[in-house]
Amino acid sequence: MKMMDNAWVPSRGSGLPWTTGEYELLRDQVRRFVEEEIKPCADRWEEDGFVPRPVLRRMGELGFFGIRYPAEYGGAEMDAVASTVFAEELGRSTYGGAADAMLVHSDMASMYVFHDGTKAQRARWMPGIVSGEVITAVAITEPDAGSDVKAIHMRATREGDSYVLNGTKLYITNGVHADLYCVAAKTDPSAGSNGITMFLVEKGTPGFSVARELDKHGWRSSDTAELVFDGCRIPAESVLGAEGQGFYSIMRNFQNERLVLAAMAIGTAEAAIDMTLAWVKARRAFGGALWDLQAIRQRLAMLSAKVEASRQFLYATAWRMAADQDCMREISMLKAICGELVNEVVYACVQYHGAMGVMRESPIERITRDARILSIAGGATEVMLEVVASMS
């Protein structure tokens, strides 16, 4: 933090040894997009329950969906640090649902196509994914299986040159409006983790349907669905990777998913603190500004310190991932810390907003609902801590 006008203000953006040059250019570009094209419209998206397709295509035009992908598909060939910058700035938008819909496409679902797809699959799908013409979703979670991936029940049965999918997926982000789904199913129920396979399923495939759109507590502008596969027949070349290797693909892609969710949490916490600083400096009570009360300004200072410490850990870990180092333990720590910290931050921010903090017209009320999901999505805190404990 730095001192200014007898009060501290948080440092943002530059100053990190891992984010110089092109990373900060990316940050500036995303920040402008957030200010000009997300914030003026996102209240409507919250009401409608999804991000409009023209907005996603615009993001493709600006290169946001190709940050990590090769130039042959229209990508920028950047790395995990760039994805972290992107996710942090989307988190700072204060619209968690929109950020989630965008990040699921850019850094979660589409990663399966790129990492595990055949040359033909990548050639067919990646240009549209990068341009925003093809929006993706990943379907792993089921009514009785979430973080415990090995517990999924959905079956994929080989029949000649096809697989037939039967089962249900639940809580699938982009589930209503996606064009392409990366779906986990058991091809050999007796083989444990070696019996899970990933498949590509296109919207409109017979036997595949959106059973219902789900109504959520937060992340209102990301469409979330229950999907049903009832005798859904797909060609054998729809397998992503090798049969029986889906579990390992999921575990690998979870690392990037958890990294960007941690970054989104940090961005959300930063925005909440900024918003609350402005409020407590303007709000009058007991003969002065709320900022004049030592307990309030010291607690906000401590929360800012925690966020900055976590942010440093976040970017150090992103740098390690970009260098192809094994950082599963650190990413699990990050997901746990950041998911819990953002909730600690927004709880205090609501408190200092008083009655306004629980009014629907107040952005901090929406941020609080959205933040709650960040300790659950992509691996609940307790699951992350078990991963850390198992590696200790």
MIDREN-158248 format. One record per residue (C-alpha): residue number from 1; chain; x, y, z. Coordinates in nm, 3 decimals. Layout:
BEGIN
+-----+--------+---------+---------+---------+
| num | chaine |       X |       Y |       Z |
+-----+--------+---------+---------+---------+
| NUM |      A |       X |       Y |       Z |
...
+-----+--------+---------+---------+---------+
//
This chain:
BEGIN
+-----+--------+---------+---------+---------+
| num | chaine |       X |       Y |       Z |
+-----+--------+---------+---------+---------+
|   1 |      A |   0.000 |   0.000 |   0.000 |
|   2 |      A |   0.106 |   0.365 |  -0.036 |
|   3 |      A |   0.022 |   0.678 |   0.159 |
|   4 |      A |  -0.180 |   0.958 |  -0.002 |
|   5 |      A |  -0.372 |   1.248 |   0.150 |
|   6 |      A |  -0.331 |   1.107 |   0.501 |
|   7 |      A |  -0.497 |   0.777 |   0.400 |
|   8 |      A |  -0.385 |   0.461 |   0.231 |
|   9 |      A |  -0.502 |   0.342 |  -0.111 |
|  10 |      A |  -0.441 |  -0.011 |  -0.244 |
|  11 |      A |  -0.182 |  -0.067 |  -0.515 |
|  12 |      A |  -0.327 |  -0.222 |  -0.831 |
|  13 |      A |  -0.200 |  -0.360 |  -1.158 |
|  14 |      A |   0.172 |  -0.298 |  -1.209 |
|  15 |      A |   0.444 |  -0.355 |  -0.957 |
|  16 |      A |   0.449 |  -0.734 |  -0.972 |
|  17 |      A |   0.771 |  -0.887 |  -1.105 |
|  18 |      A |   0.569 |  -1.146 |  -1.298 |
|  19 |      A |   0.345 |  -0.901 |  -1.485 |
|  20 |      A |   0.539 |  -0.657 |  -1.696 |
|  21 |      A |   0.521 |  -0.552 |  -2.059 |
|  22 |      A |   0.261 |  -0.748 |  -2.254 |
|  23 |      A |   0.084 |  -0.863 |  -1.936 |
|  24 |      A |   0.011 |  -0.508 |  -1.829 |
|  25 |      A |  -0.097 |  -0.419 |  -2.181 |
|  26 |      A |  -0.344 |  -0.707 |  -2.155 |
|  27 |      A |  -0.457 |  -0.582 |  -1.813 |
|  28 |      A |  -0.524 |  -0.236 |  -1.954 |
|  29 |      A |  -0.718 |  -0.380 |  -2.246 |
|  30 |      A |  -0.935 |  -0.601 |  -2.024 |
|  31 |      A |  -0.993 |  -0.316 |  -1.780 |
|  32 |      A |  -1.114 |  -0.091 |  -2.062 |
|  33 |      A |  -1.345 |  -0.365 |  -2.186 |
|  34 |      A |  -1.487 |  -0.408 |  -1.836 |
|  35 |      A |  -1.553 |  -0.034 |  -1.799 |
|  36 |      A |  -1.692 |   0.021 |  -2.148 |
|  37 |      A |  -1.873 |  -0.301 |  -2.236 |
|  38 |      A |  -1.947 |  -0.499 |  -1.919 |
|  39 |      A |  -2.040 |  -0.254 |  -1.644 |
|  40 |      A |  -2.288 |  -0.046 |  -1.850 |
|  41 |      A |  -2.483 |  -0.358 |  -1.956 |
|  42 |      A |  -2.433 |  -0.628 |  -1.696 |
|  43 |      A |  -2.733 |  -0.539 |  -1.478 |
|  44 |      A |  -2.950 |  -0.643 |  -1.772 |
|  45 |      A |  -2.754 |  -0.967 |  -1.806 |
|  46 |      A |  -2.824 |  -1.035 |  -1.440 |
|  47 |      A |  -3.196 |  -1.007 |  -1.511 |
|  48 |      A |  -3.180 |  -1.215 |  -1.829 |
|  49 |      A |  -2.959 |  -1.486 |  -1.678 |
|  50 |      A |  -2.691 |  -1.500 |  -1.946 |
|  51 |      A |  -2.428 |  -1.299 |  -2.134 |
|  52 |      A |  -2.549 |  -1.211 |  -2.486 |
|  53 |      A |  -2.371 |  -1.383 |  -2.773 |
|  54 |      A |  -2.260 |  -1.055 |  -2.943 |
|  55 |      A |  -2.064 |  -0.969 |  -2.628 |
|  56 |      A |  -1.884 |  -1.303 |  -2.639 |
|  57 |      A |  -1.805 |  -1.260 |  -3.007 |
|  58 |      A |  -1.667 |  -0.915 |  -2.928 |
|  59 |      A |  -1.438 |  -1.073 |  -2.669 |
|  60 |      A |  -1.321 |  -1.313 |  -2.936 |
|  61 |      A |  -1.248 |  -1.023 |  -3.171 |
|  62 |      A |  -1.037 |  -0.859 |  -2.899 |
|  63 |      A |  -0.837 |  -1.178 |  -2.850 |
|  64 |      A |  -0.954 |  -1.259 |  -2.497 |
|  65 |      A |  -1.056 |  -1.615 |  -2.580 |
|  66 |      A |  -0.727 |  -1.696 |  -2.747 |
|  67 |      A |  -0.487 |  -1.579 |  -2.477 |
|  68 |      A |  -0.341 |  -1.927 |  -2.422 |
|  69 |      A |  -0.385 |  -2.075 |  -2.768 |
|  70 |      A |  -0.155 |  -2.096 |  -3.074 |
|  71 |      A |  -0.152 |  -1.838 |  -3.351 |
|  72 |      A |  -0.270 |  -2.101 |  -3.601 |
|  73 |      A |  -0.611 |  -2.084 |  -3.431 |
|  74 |      A |  -0.605 |  -1.706 |  -3.391 |
|  75 |      A |  -0.455 |  -1.711 |  -3.043 |
|  76 |      A |  -0.194 |  -1.495 |  -2.870 |
|  77 |      A |   0.029 |  -1.778 |  -2.743 |
|  78 |      A |   0.053 |  -1.636 |  -2.390 |
|  79 |      A |   0.058 |  -1.832 |  -2.065 |
|  80 |      A |  -0.095 |  -1.890 |  -1.721 |
|  81 |      A |   0.018 |  -1.549 |  -1.598 |
|  82 |      A |  -0.187 |  -1.388 |  -1.875 |
|  83 |      A |  -0.491 |  -1.599 |  -1.782 |
|  84 |      A |  -0.447 |  -1.481 |  -1.424 |
|  85 |      A |  -0.443 |  -1.116 |  -1.531 |
|  86 |      A |  -0.756 |  -1.176 |  -1.740 |
|  87 |      A |  -0.942 |  -1.348 |  -1.456 |
|  88 |      A |  -0.840 |  -1.091 |  -1.194 |
|  89 |      A |  -0.970 |  -0.804 |  -1.406 |
|  90 |      A |  -1.296 |  -0.986 |  -1.481 |
|  91 |      A |  -1.331 |  -1.040 |  -1.106 |
|  92 |      A |  -1.282 |  -0.667 |  -1.051 |
|  93 |      A |  -1.582 |  -0.602 |  -1.277 |
|  94 |      A |  -1.798 |  -0.701 |  -0.973 |
|  95 |      A |  -2.021 |  -0.912 |  -1.200 |
|  96 |      A |  -1.927 |  -1.264 |  -1.097 |
|  97 |      A |  -2.180 |  -1.437 |  -1.320 |
|  98 |      A |  -2.053 |  -1.271 |  -1.636 |
|  99 |      A |  -1.692 |  -1.339 |  -1.534 |
| 100 |      A |  -1.775 |  -1.704 |  -1.468 |
| 101 |      A |  -1.944 |  -1.753 |  -1.807 |
| 102 |      A |  -1.645 |  -1.599 |  -1.984 |
| 103 |      A |  -1.380 |  -1.788 |  -1.788 |
| 104 |      A |  -1.554 |  -2.124 |  -1.822 |
| 105 |      A |  -1.526 |  -2.082 |  -2.196 |
| 106 |      A |  -1.177 |  -1.933 |  -2.213 |
| 107 |      A |  -0.991 |  -2.126 |  -1.942 |
| 108 |      A |  -1.196 |  -2.427 |  -1.832 |
| 109 |      A |  -1.406 |  -2.601 |  -2.096 |
| 110 |      A |  -1.210 |  -2.510 |  -2.409 |
| 111 |      A |  -0.889 |  -2.635 |  -2.247 |
| 112 |      A |  -1.016 |  -2.992 |  -2.291 |
| 113 |      A |  -1.050 |  -2.942 |  -2.665 |
| 114 |      A |  -0.701 |  -2.796 |  -2.696 |
| 115 |      A |  -0.515 |  -3.030 |  -2.461 |
| 116 |      A |  -0.693 |  -3.354 |  -2.543 |
| 117 |      A |  -0.842 |  -3.307 |  -2.888 |
| 118 |      A |  -0.703 |  -3.475 |  -3.196 |
| 119 |      A |  -0.549 |  -3.264 |  -3.471 |
| 120 |      A |  -0.878 |  -3.289 |  -3.661 |
| 121 |      A |  -1.085 |  -3.192 |  -3.356 |
| 122 |      A |  -0.868 |  -2.892 |  -3.285 |
| 123 |      A |  -0.873 |  -2.782 |  -3.648 |
| 124 |      A |  -1.252 |  -2.804 |  -3.653 |
| 125 |      A |  -1.332 |  -2.636 |  -3.322 |
| 126 |      A |  -1.047 |  -2.416 |  -3.199 |
| 127 |      A |  -1.081 |  -2.128 |  -3.450 |
| 128 |      A |  -1.448 |  -2.085 |  -3.354 |
| 129 |      A |  -1.367 |  -2.117 |  -2.983 |
| 130 |      A |  -1.104 |  -1.844 |  -3.008 |
| 131 |      A |  -1.330 |  -1.615 |  -3.214 |
| 132 |      A |  -1.624 |  -1.655 |  -2.976 |
| 133 |      A |  -1.842 |  -1.811 |  -3.246 |
| 134 |      A |  -1.840 |  -2.146 |  -3.064 |
| 135 |      A |  -1.906 |  -2.130 |  -2.688 |
| 136 |      A |  -1.808 |  -2.426 |  -2.471 |
| 137 |      A |  -1.918 |  -2.591 |  -2.148 |
| 138 |      A |  -1.771 |  -2.875 |  -1.944 |
| 139 |      A |  -2.012 |  -3.133 |  -1.800 |
| 140 |      A |  -1.866 |  -3.337 |  -1.515 |
| 141 |      A |  -2.083 |  -3.277 |  -1.207 |
| 142 |      A |  -2.389 |  -3.499 |  -1.151 |
| 143 |      A |  -2.669 |  -3.506 |  -0.892 |
| 144 |      A |  -2.466 |  -3.752 |  -0.681 |
| 145 |      A |  -2.109 |  -3.663 |  -0.783 |
| 146 |      A |  -1.925 |  -3.333 |  -0.765 |
| 147 |      A |  -1.566 |  -3.300 |  -0.646 |
| 148 |      A |  -1.550 |  -3.681 |  -0.620 |
| 149 |      A |  -1.513 |  -3.729 |  -0.996 |
| 150 |      A |  -1.473 |  -4.107 |  -0.969 |
| 151 |      A |  -1.830 |  -4.127 |  -0.835 |
| 152 |      A |  -1.998 |  -4.018 |  -1.160 |
| 153 |      A |  -2.265 |  -4.256 |  -1.292 |
| 154 |      A |  -2.317 |  -4.141 |  -1.650 |
| 155 |      A |  -2.249 |  -4.427 |  -1.892 |
| 156 |      A |  -2.100 |  -4.431 |  -2.239 |
| 157 |      A |  -2.147 |  -4.765 |  -2.414 |
| 158 |      A |  -1.959 |  -4.853 |  -2.732 |
| 159 |      A |  -2.183 |  -4.973 |  -3.013 |
| 160 |      A |  -1.991 |  -5.026 |  -3.336 |
| 161 |      A |  -1.864 |  -4.692 |  -3.461 |
| 162 |      A |  -2.060 |  -4.501 |  -3.199 |
| 163 |      A |  -2.093 |  -4.440 |  -2.826 |
| 164 |      A |  -2.432 |  -4.411 |  -2.660 |
| 165 |      A |  -2.449 |  -4.174 |  -2.362 |
| 166 |      A |  -2.702 |  -4.211 |  -2.082 |
| 167 |      A |  -2.717 |  -4.002 |  -1.766 |
| 168 |      A |  -2.765 |  -3.659 |  -1.615 |
| 169 |      A |  -2.530 |  -3.368 |  -1.552 |
| 170 |      A |  -2.607 |  -3.089 |  -1.305 |
| 171 |      A |  -2.488 |  -2.733 |  -1.226 |
| 172 |      A |  -2.331 |  -2.693 |  -1.570 |
| 173 |      A |  -2.218 |  -2.335 |  -1.642 |
| 174 |      A |  -2.297 |  -2.222 |  -1.999 |
| 175 |      A |  -2.519 |  -2.530 |  -2.004 |
| 176 |      A |  -2.815 |  -2.355 |  -2.168 |
| 177 |      A |  -2.641 |  -2.156 |  -2.439 |
| 178 |      A |  -2.319 |  -2.345 |  -2.521 |
| 179 |      A |  -2.256 |  -2.492 |  -2.865 |
| 180 |      A |  -2.007 |  -2.761 |  -2.766 |
| 181 |      A |  -1.993 |  -2.969 |  -2.446 |
| 182 |      A |  -1.699 |  -3.161 |  -2.301 |
| 183 |      A |  -1.871 |  -3.447 |  -2.122 |
| 184 |      A |  -1.734 |  -3.702 |  -1.873 |
| 185 |      A |  -1.882 |  -4.053 |  -1.873 |
| 186 |      A |  -1.787 |  -4.400 |  -1.756 |
| 187 |      A |  -1.687 |  -4.638 |  -2.031 |
| 188 |      A |  -1.583 |  -4.908 |  -1.782 |
| 189 |      A |  -1.755 |  -4.880 |  -1.442 |
| 190 |      A |  -1.534 |  -5.154 |  -1.295 |
| 191 |      A |  -1.208 |  -4.972 |  -1.371 |
| 192 |      A |  -1.233 |  -4.689 |  -1.118 |
| 193 |      A |  -1.045 |  -4.379 |  -1.229 |
| 194 |      A |  -0.929 |  -4.566 |  -1.542 |
| 195 |      A |  -1.288 |  -4.612 |  -1.655 |
| 196 |      A |  -1.376 |  -4.246 |  -1.725 |
| 197 |      A |  -1.364 |  -4.099 |  -2.076 |
| 198 |      A |  -1.423 |  -3.745 |  -2.205 |
| 199 |      A |  -1.643 |  -3.684 |  -2.510 |
| 200 |      A |  -1.736 |  -3.393 |  -2.734 |
| 201 |      A |  -2.111 |  -3.347 |  -2.775 |
| 202 |      A |  -2.263 |  -3.081 |  -3.000 |
| 203 |      A |  -2.579 |  -2.892 |  -2.918 |
| 204 |      A |  -2.871 |  -3.042 |  -3.105 |
| 205 |      A |  -2.742 |  -3.399 |  -3.098 |
| 206 |      A |  -3.045 |  -3.631 |  -3.075 |
| 207 |      A |  -3.087 |  -3.767 |  -2.722 |
| 208 |      A |  -2.917 |  -3.467 |  -2.564 |
| 209 |      A |  -3.129 |  -3.194 |  -2.407 |
| 210 |      A |  -3.126 |  -2.912 |  -2.154 |
| 211 |      A |  -3.371 |  -3.041 |  -1.893 |
| 212 |      A |  -3.398 |  -2.712 |  -1.705 |
| 213 |      A |  -3.225 |  -2.382 |  -1.644 |
| 214 |      A |  -3.128 |  -2.347 |  -1.279 |
| 215 |      A |  -3.205 |  -2.049 |  -1.056 |
| 216 |      A |  -2.900 |  -1.953 |  -0.848 |
| 217 |      A |  -2.828 |  -1.749 |  -0.535 |
| 218 |      A |  -2.545 |  -1.564 |  -0.709 |
| 219 |      A |  -2.366 |  -1.554 |  -1.046 |
| 220 |      A |  -2.702 |  -1.462 |  -1.193 |
| 221 |      A |  -2.566 |  -1.369 |  -1.536 |
| 222 |      A |  -2.411 |  -1.710 |  -1.605 |
| 223 |      A |  -2.662 |  -1.960 |  -1.740 |
| 224 |      A |  -2.652 |  -2.287 |  -1.545 |
| 225 |      A |  -2.835 |  -2.604 |  -1.643 |
| 226 |      A |  -2.927 |  -2.963 |  -1.582 |
| 227 |      A |  -2.841 |  -3.171 |  -1.889 |
| 228 |      A |  -2.994 |  -3.505 |  -1.983 |
| 229 |      A |  -2.844 |  -3.766 |  -2.213 |
| 230 |      A |  -3.101 |  -4.028 |  -2.309 |
| 231 |      A |  -2.969 |  -4.267 |  -2.572 |
| 232 |      A |  -2.749 |  -3.989 |  -2.710 |
| 233 |      A |  -2.552 |  -4.147 |  -2.994 |
| 234 |      A |  -2.226 |  -3.982 |  -3.098 |
| 235 |      A |  -1.954 |  -4.101 |  -3.337 |
| 236 |      A |  -1.652 |  -4.279 |  -3.192 |
| 237 |      A |  -1.428 |  -3.996 |  -3.310 |
| 238 |      A |  -1.600 |  -3.776 |  -3.052 |
| 239 |      A |  -1.372 |  -3.919 |  -2.782 |
| 240 |      A |  -1.147 |  -3.650 |  -2.632 |
| 241 |      A |  -0.807 |  -3.802 |  -2.571 |
| 242 |      A |  -0.794 |  -4.177 |  -2.514 |
| 243 |      A |  -1.070 |  -4.398 |  -2.377 |
| 244 |      A |  -1.024 |  -4.445 |  -2.003 |
| 245 |      A |  -0.801 |  -4.139 |  -1.962 |
| 246 |      A |  -1.071 |  -3.886 |  -1.881 |
| 247 |      A |  -1.005 |  -3.875 |  -1.507 |
| 248 |      A |  -0.645 |  -3.768 |  -1.562 |
| 249 |      A |  -0.755 |  -3.507 |  -1.815 |
| 250 |      A |  -1.000 |  -3.366 |  -1.561 |
| 251 |      A |  -0.736 |  -3.353 |  -1.287 |
| 252 |      A |  -0.494 |  -3.171 |  -1.516 |
| 253 |      A |  -0.749 |  -2.916 |  -1.632 |
| 254 |      A |  -0.872 |  -2.861 |  -1.276 |
| 255 |      A |  -0.540 |  -2.688 |  -1.205 |
| 256 |      A |  -0.603 |  -2.408 |  -1.452 |
| 257 |      A |  -0.968 |  -2.385 |  -1.348 |
| 258 |      A |  -0.872 |  -2.337 |  -0.984 |
| 259 |      A |  -0.601 |  -2.085 |  -1.069 |
| 260 |      A |  -0.838 |  -1.855 |  -1.258 |
| 261 |      A |  -1.109 |  -1.890 |  -0.991 |
| 262 |      A |  -0.853 |  -1.782 |  -0.730 |
| 263 |      A |  -0.762 |  -1.485 |  -0.950 |
| 264 |      A |  -1.129 |  -1.398 |  -0.992 |
| 265 |      A |  -1.168 |  -1.409 |  -0.613 |
| 266 |      A |  -0.875 |  -1.171 |  -0.566 |
| 267 |      A |  -1.015 |  -0.928 |  -0.822 |
| 268 |      A |  -1.354 |  -0.940 |  -0.652 |
| 269 |      A |  -1.198 |  -0.873 |  -0.310 |
| 270 |      A |  -1.000 |  -0.579 |  -0.449 |
| 271 |      A |  -1.311 |  -0.424 |  -0.598 |
| 272 |      A |  -1.510 |  -0.473 |  -0.276 |
| 273 |      A |  -1.241 |  -0.300 |  -0.070 |
| 274 |      A |  -1.217 |  -0.010 |  -0.315 |
| 275 |      A |  -1.593 |   0.032 |  -0.310 |
| 276 |      A |  -1.606 |   0.022 |   0.068 |
| 277 |      A |  -1.324 |   0.272 |   0.107 |
| 278 |      A |  -1.520 |   0.520 |  -0.100 |
| 279 |      A |  -1.832 |   0.453 |   0.107 |
| 280 |      A |  -1.677 |   0.487 |   0.454 |
| 281 |      A |  -1.496 |   0.807 |   0.357 |
| 282 |      A |  -1.822 |   0.963 |   0.238 |
| 283 |      A |  -2.067 |   0.823 |   0.492 |
| 284 |      A |  -2.123 |   1.049 |   0.794 |
| 285 |      A |  -2.199 |   0.911 |   1.141 |
| 286 |      A |  -2.130 |   1.023 |   1.499 |
| 287 |      A |  -2.001 |   1.362 |   1.394 |
| 288 |      A |  -1.758 |   1.246 |   1.126 |
| 289 |      A |  -1.689 |   1.002 |   0.844 |
| 290 |      A |  -1.695 |   0.628 |   0.917 |
| 291 |      A |  -1.333 |   0.636 |   0.801 |
| 292 |      A |  -1.247 |   0.835 |   1.113 |
| 293 |      A |  -1.331 |   0.533 |   1.330 |
| 294 |      A |  -1.006 |   0.354 |   1.398 |
| 295 |      A |  -1.158 |   0.004 |   1.413 |
| 296 |      A |  -1.302 |   0.035 |   1.064 |
| 297 |      A |  -0.995 |   0.171 |   0.890 |
| 298 |      A |  -0.764 |  -0.075 |   1.063 |
| 299 |      A |  -0.979 |  -0.372 |   0.968 |
| 300 |      A |  -0.992 |  -0.257 |   0.607 |
| 301 |      A |  -0.614 |  -0.212 |   0.616 |
| 302 |      A |  -0.571 |  -0.569 |   0.745 |
| 303 |      A |  -0.804 |  -0.709 |   0.480 |
| 304 |      A |  -0.614 |  -0.520 |   0.212 |
| 305 |      A |  -0.288 |  -0.666 |   0.344 |
| 306 |      A |  -0.431 |  -1.018 |   0.327 |
| 307 |      A |  -0.554 |  -0.964 |  -0.027 |
| 308 |      A |  -0.218 |  -0.828 |  -0.139 |
| 309 |      A |  -0.030 |  -1.119 |   0.022 |
| 310 |      A |  -0.262 |  -1.367 |  -0.150 |
| 311 |      A |  -0.221 |  -1.180 |  -0.478 |
| 312 |      A |   0.155 |  -1.216 |  -0.460 |
| 313 |      A |   0.114 |  -1.590 |  -0.396 |
| 314 |      A |  -0.132 |  -1.608 |  -0.686 |
| 315 |      A |   0.106 |  -1.459 |  -0.941 |
| 316 |      A |   0.406 |  -1.653 |  -0.813 |
| 317 |      A |   0.208 |  -1.973 |  -0.864 |
| 318 |      A |   0.087 |  -1.864 |  -1.208 |
| 319 |      A |   0.450 |  -1.802 |  -1.303 |
| 320 |      A |   0.539 |  -2.153 |  -1.187 |
| 321 |      A |   0.256 |  -2.301 |  -1.393 |
| 322 |      A |   0.374 |  -2.101 |  -1.695 |
| 323 |      A |   0.719 |  -2.256 |  -1.642 |
| 324 |      A |   0.561 |  -2.606 |  -1.646 |
| 325 |      A |   0.643 |  -2.671 |  -1.282 |
| 326 |      A |   0.430 |  -2.901 |  -1.069 |
| 327 |      A |   0.225 |  -2.671 |  -0.846 |
| 328 |      A |  -0.084 |  -2.876 |  -0.759 |
| 329 |      A |  -0.023 |  -2.823 |  -0.388 |
| 330 |      A |   0.014 |  -2.447 |  -0.426 |
| 331 |      A |  -0.292 |  -2.416 |  -0.651 |
| 332 |      A |  -0.500 |  -2.612 |  -0.401 |
| 333 |      A |  -0.379 |  -2.378 |  -0.126 |
| 334 |      A |  -0.463 |  -2.076 |  -0.341 |
| 335 |      A |  -0.812 |  -2.193 |  -0.420 |
| 336 |      A |  -0.880 |  -2.253 |  -0.050 |
| 337 |      A |  -0.725 |  -1.926 |   0.069 |
| 338 |      A |  -0.875 |  -1.700 |  -0.196 |
| 339 |      A |  -1.221 |  -1.854 |  -0.181 |
| 340 |      A |  -1.236 |  -1.800 |   0.193 |
| 341 |      A |  -1.065 |  -1.460 |   0.191 |
| 342 |      A |  -1.305 |  -1.302 |  -0.058 |
| 343 |      A |  -1.593 |  -1.402 |   0.168 |
| 344 |      A |  -1.419 |  -1.256 |   0.473 |
| 345 |      A |  -1.366 |  -0.933 |   0.281 |
| 346 |      A |  -1.720 |  -0.894 |   0.149 |
| 347 |      A |  -1.872 |  -0.979 |   0.489 |
| 348 |      A |  -1.687 |  -0.683 |   0.641 |
| 349 |      A |  -1.774 |  -0.461 |   0.345 |
| 350 |      A |  -2.146 |  -0.532 |   0.382 |
| 351 |      A |  -2.119 |  -0.457 |   0.754 |
| 352 |      A |  -1.962 |  -0.118 |   0.689 |
| 353 |      A |  -2.227 |  -0.032 |   0.430 |
| 354 |      A |  -2.492 |  -0.079 |   0.699 |
| 355 |      A |  -2.849 |  -0.114 |   0.572 |
| 356 |      A |  -2.739 |  -0.015 |   0.221 |
| 357 |      A |  -2.520 |  -0.326 |   0.215 |
| 358 |      A |  -2.823 |  -0.555 |   0.193 |
| 359 |      A |  -3.022 |  -0.351 |  -0.059 |
| 360 |      A |  -3.053 |  -0.497 |  -0.408 |
| 361 |      A |  -2.966 |  -0.156 |  -0.551 |
| 362 |      A |  -2.622 |  -0.176 |  -0.387 |
| 363 |      A |  -2.340 |  -0.338 |  -0.585 |
| 364 |      A |  -2.188 |  -0.473 |  -0.262 |
| 365 |      A |  -2.501 |  -0.685 |  -0.209 |
| 366 |      A |  -2.454 |  -0.850 |  -0.548 |
| 367 |      A |  -2.081 |  -0.894 |  -0.491 |
| 368 |      A |  -2.155 |  -1.072 |  -0.164 |
| 369 |      A |  -2.391 |  -1.320 |  -0.329 |
| 370 |      A |  -2.142 |  -1.385 |  -0.606 |
| 371 |      A |  -1.844 |  -1.421 |  -0.373 |
| 372 |      A |  -2.013 |  -1.698 |  -0.175 |
| 373 |      A |  -1.985 |  -1.930 |  -0.474 |
| 374 |      A |  -1.608 |  -1.885 |  -0.499 |
| 375 |      A |  -1.543 |  -2.106 |  -0.197 |
| 376 |      A |  -1.747 |  -2.385 |  -0.362 |
| 377 |      A |  -1.705 |  -2.379 |  -0.741 |
| 378 |      A |  -1.413 |  -2.566 |  -0.893 |
| 379 |      A |  -1.344 |  -2.755 |  -0.571 |
| 380 |      A |  -1.483 |  -2.664 |  -0.231 |
| 381 |      A |  -1.245 |  -2.531 |   0.034 |
| 382 |      A |  -1.261 |  -2.855 |   0.231 |
| 383 |      A |  -1.170 |  -3.060 |  -0.077 |
| 384 |      A |  -0.876 |  -2.830 |  -0.150 |
| 385 |      A |  -0.748 |  -2.863 |   0.205 |
| 386 |      A |  -0.769 |  -3.242 |   0.180 |
| 387 |      A |  -0.554 |  -3.225 |  -0.134 |
| 388 |      A |  -0.299 |  -3.011 |   0.053 |
| 389 |      A |  -0.304 |  -3.245 |   0.353 |
| 390 |      A |  -0.253 |  -3.550 |   0.131 |
| 391 |      A |   0.060 |  -3.390 |  -0.018 |
| 392 |      A |   0.207 |  -3.276 |   0.315 |
+-----+--------+---------+---------+---------+
//
